[in-house]
């Protein structure tokens, strides 16, 4: 399975051995692969949360005004700038605030 490495503000996809595969995007503060390894959730420096394919292709913007985003099963937990945590579907649909 592949893994994500933050290299400065760039999100890189790497093999288990550490060898470089591709750059997913830049201007990011955090990123995480889902459990199947085919989707990447990226928190950008401007506060937007993007969903991308493993190839780096943009799928959609999930939300904005965020400091971090992580996969929680098939959903996405987004930490907002005000400290609240929103649970959202991969489609970006709001589920609830925790």
C-alpha positions, 0 to 999 in steps of 0.5 A: 500500500502507498503512503502520503508524505508531506514535503514542505507544503507539497503532498507526495504519494510514495511506495512503502519502500519510500520511493517517490511516485508522484506529487498530489498537490501543493499549498497543503498543511495536511493530507491523508489516504483513505483505508482503501488507498484510492482517495486523498483528503487534503487541507490546503493553506487557504483553509479549503478541504479537497478530495482527490484521487490517488492519481492527484486528480481533483474530485471536489471541495468538501468545505472551507475554513478548516485547519485539518481533515481526516478520514473517519471510516468512509466519512471525513472529520473536519476540524474547523477554525473555530475548533468545532469538528464537522463530520461530512460524507465523501460527497461533502454533505454535512452529517453533524457537528461533534 
